[in-house]
């Protein structure tokens, strides 16, 4: 993506623990304040941590249209993956799912 550190507006991070998270943000030179964290609420939920955290953050309005988002997965320092997302819109907000055509939700077959 050729992003620079300052291009990242928001992050979601798989959280092994608070020390790993802090060290990752320090190593990348990112402000931890841009991260949406569920570690204090959910603890280490393993491989489900990143999708759960992203879903909760999206519902809570952590992202705005045009945000450059880093989805970061860390595995105790052994494995690291970062996905870059140019965020445009959410089909879910704090008021619940927006009205979608049934086919877009995969519901057409079940309700027909």
Legacy VTK file of the C-alpha trace (Angstrom):
# vtk DataFile Version 3.0
C-alpha trace
ASCII
DATASET POLYDATA
POINTS 112 float
0.000 0.000 0.000
3.034 2.257 0.407
1.477 3.846 3.491
3.556 5.856 5.896
3.038 5.848 9.667
1.154 9.166 9.524
-1.293 7.763 6.949
-2.841 5.403 9.521
-5.936 7.018 11.048
-7.284 4.109 13.108
-6.306 0.597 14.082
-7.787 -2.643 15.329
-5.309 -5.004 16.918
-5.433 -8.644 17.947
-4.452 -8.391 21.576
-2.356 -11.135 23.135
-1.801 -8.937 26.176
-1.216 -5.308 27.099
2.578 -5.619 27.005
2.605 -7.071 23.470
0.170 -4.383 22.313
2.240 -1.579 23.826
5.456 -2.956 22.321
3.846 -3.295 18.867
2.631 0.303 18.877
6.018 1.539 20.111
7.866 -0.452 17.422
5.586 0.920 14.694
5.661 4.457 16.092
1.862 4.585 16.278
-0.196 6.329 18.959
-2.140 3.725 20.933
-5.009 6.261 21.157
-6.001 5.469 17.538
-6.587 1.812 18.431
-9.933 0.317 19.418
-9.215 -2.226 22.144
-11.413 -4.908 23.680
-8.642 -6.478 25.755
-9.876 -5.033 29.085
-13.425 -6.211 28.325
-12.869 -9.567 26.609
-9.288 -10.563 27.407
-7.315 -12.601 24.869
-9.919 -14.243 22.658
-7.330 -15.843 20.389
-7.884 -15.825 16.650
-11.354 -14.296 17.123
-9.914 -11.150 18.762
-9.377 -9.102 15.604
-12.775 -9.734 13.948
-14.651 -9.297 17.252
-12.775 -6.100 18.064
-13.302 -4.679 14.578
-17.025 -5.503 14.657
-17.467 -3.866 18.060
-15.457 -0.805 17.054
-17.396 -0.361 13.827
-20.672 -0.560 15.750
-19.360 2.018 18.223
-18.398 4.470 15.472
-14.608 4.107 15.710
-14.315 4.566 11.929
-15.262 7.429 9.652
-15.523 7.426 5.870
-12.071 7.827 4.345
-10.156 6.516 7.384
-7.037 4.564 6.562
-7.245 1.570 8.878
-4.630 -0.969 9.913
-5.907 -4.382 10.987
-3.027 -5.858 12.972
-2.617 -9.420 14.096
0.203 -10.326 16.469
1.011 -13.750 17.854
3.255 -13.184 20.893
5.877 -11.623 18.640
6.258 -14.784 16.576
3.783 -13.877 13.837
2.712 -10.443 12.656
0.326 -9.512 9.851
-1.054 -6.083 9.024
-3.878 -5.529 6.558
-4.471 -2.053 5.126
-8.054 -0.886 4.604
-9.304 2.310 2.994
-12.606 2.513 4.908
-15.616 3.809 3.006
-18.802 2.860 4.825
-20.417 0.445 7.203
-23.656 -1.419 6.728
-23.957 -1.539 10.529
-24.006 1.398 12.902
-24.894 2.103 16.526
-28.588 1.860 15.587
-28.263 -1.668 14.190
-28.121 -2.963 10.612
-29.353 -0.652 7.913
-32.111 -1.849 5.652
-30.469 -3.917 2.914
-31.858 -5.773 -0.045
-32.347 -9.373 1.053
-29.964 -10.688 -1.594
-27.181 -8.489 -0.191
-27.612 -10.162 3.204
-27.825 -13.674 1.828
-31.413 -13.886 3.073
-33.265 -14.179 -0.232
-33.045 -17.970 -0.312
-34.118 -18.444 3.317
-37.118 -16.105 3.273
-38.500 -17.032 -0.137
LINES 1 113
112 0 1 2 3 4 5 6 7 8 9 10 11 12 13 14 15 16 17 18 19 20 21 22 23 24 25 26 27 28 29 30 31 32 33 34 35 36 37 38 39 40 41 42 43 44 45 46 47 48 49 50 51 52 53 54 55 56 57 58 59 60 61 62 63 64 65 66 67 68 69 70 71 72 73 74 75 76 77 78 79 80 81 82 83 84 85 86 87 88 89 90 91 92 93 94 95 96 97 98 99 100 101 102 103 104 105 106 107 108 109 110 111
